[in-house]
Amino acid sequence: MSARPIRRIEELLPLLSRGNFLDKCNEHLAKSIETLEALPQEKGTATITVTLTFTYESGRLDVKPAVKSKLPEEKAFSGTPFWTYEGALSVQHPSQIDMFAGPRDVGMGARAEG
């Protein structure tokens, strides 16, 4: 039997897991590109890591492939400030006046015009 020796990585990769590994790598590539193109800030980084683990015993070499990707995280929501008021939440700071609550009684210091 004259088997052709494999000495190059590009010859090895299509043989791993009967081609399924290379298909999975292509899925990671497509997802990375899709995610990067969809970023609202049009800037980001994705990383695809391919690991080949070689185990040798008595002339037999097993190759175990793995692929993983790290995609940019979705931008987190910004914090919304609240204050506590009578055991509940309020969006109004307790020491500030509510300008939008409507007209108020001006009080003793106001002069009537007329």
C-alpha positions as CSV (number, residue, x, y, z in Angstrom):
1,M,0.0,0.0,0.0
2,S,1.4,3.3,-1.0
3,A,-0.4,6.0,1.0
4,R,0.6,9.5,0.3
5,P,2.2,11.1,3.3
6,I,0.5,14.2,4.7
7,R,3.0,16.9,5.6
8,R,1.1,20.1,5.2
9,I,-1.7,21.6,7.3
10,E,-3.9,22.4,4.3
11,E,-3.9,18.7,3.4
12,L,-4.7,17.7,7.0
13,L,-7.6,20.0,7.8
14,P,-10.1,18.7,5.2
15,L,-9.6,15.1,6.5
16,L,-10.4,15.9,10.1
17,S,-13.7,14.5,11.2
18,R,-14.5,13.6,7.6
19,G,-14.6,17.3,6.6
20,N,-17.0,18.3,9.4
21,F,-14.3,20.2,11.2
22,L,-13.6,22.4,8.3
23,D,-17.3,23.0,7.8
24,K,-17.5,24.1,11.5
25,C,-14.5,26.4,11.0
26,N,-16.4,28.0,8.1
27,E,-19.5,28.5,10.2
28,H,-17.4,30.3,12.9
29,L,-15.9,32.5,10.1
30,A,-19.3,33.4,8.7
31,K,-20.7,34.2,12.1
32,S,-17.7,36.4,13.0
33,I,-18.1,38.4,9.8
34,E,-21.8,38.7,10.2
35,T,-21.4,39.9,13.8
36,L,-18.7,42.4,13.0
37,E,-20.7,43.9,10.1
38,A,-23.8,44.3,12.3
39,L,-22.0,46.3,15.0
40,P,-23.7,49.7,15.5
41,Q,-20.4,51.5,16.2
42,E,-18.8,49.9,13.1
43,K,-15.7,48.8,15.0
44,G,-14.9,45.6,16.9
45,T,-12.8,42.5,17.1
46,A,-13.5,38.8,16.7
47,T,-11.1,35.9,17.3
48,I,-11.3,32.4,15.9
49,T,-9.1,29.8,17.7
50,V,-8.3,26.5,16.1
51,T,-6.6,23.9,18.3
52,L,-5.2,20.6,17.1
53,T,-4.3,18.1,19.8
54,F,-2.0,15.3,18.8
55,T,-1.9,12.1,20.9
56,Y,0.8,9.5,20.0
57,E,0.9,5.9,21.2
58,S,2.7,2.9,19.7
59,G,2.9,4.4,16.2
60,R,-0.7,5.7,16.1
61,L,-1.3,9.4,16.0
62,D,-4.8,10.7,16.9
63,V,-5.6,14.3,15.9
64,K,-8.4,15.9,17.9
65,P,-9.5,19.3,16.4
66,A,-11.4,22.1,18.2
67,V,-12.6,25.5,17.1
68,K,-14.0,28.3,19.1
69,S,-14.6,32.0,18.5
70,K,-14.8,35.0,20.6
71,L,-17.2,37.6,19.2
72,P,-17.6,41.2,20.3
73,E,-20.0,41.5,23.1
74,E,-23.1,43.4,22.6
75,K,-22.9,46.9,24.0
76,A,-24.3,46.9,27.5
77,F,-27.2,49.2,28.4
78,S,-26.2,52.3,30.2
79,G,-27.3,52.8,33.7
80,T,-30.5,54.8,34.5
81,P,-30.4,56.9,37.6
82,F,-33.2,56.5,40.1
83,W,-33.7,57.8,43.6
84,T,-35.7,56.3,46.4
85,Y,-38.9,58.1,47.5
86,E,-41.3,56.8,50.1
87,G,-40.2,53.2,49.6
88,A,-40.3,53.3,45.8
89,L,-38.2,54.5,42.9
90,S,-38.4,58.0,41.5
91,V,-36.7,59.6,38.4
92,Q,-36.8,63.0,40.2
93,H,-33.9,63.9,42.5
94,P,-35.4,64.7,45.9
95,S,-33.6,68.0,46.2
96,Q,-34.6,69.4,42.8
97,I,-37.8,71.1,41.8
98,D,-40.1,69.4,39.3
99,M,-40.3,72.0,36.5
100,F,-43.0,70.1,34.6
101,A,-45.6,69.5,37.3
102,G,-47.5,72.6,36.3
103,P,-48.0,76.1,37.8
104,R,-47.3,76.6,41.5
105,D,-48.4,79.1,44.0
106,V,-45.7,81.8,44.0
107,G,-46.1,82.5,47.7
108,M,-45.8,85.6,49.9
109,G,-42.9,87.3,48.2
110,A,-44.7,87.8,44.8
111,R,-46.2,91.1,43.9
112,A,-49.5,91.3,42.0
113,E,-49.2,93.2,38.8
114,G,-51.9,95.2,37.6
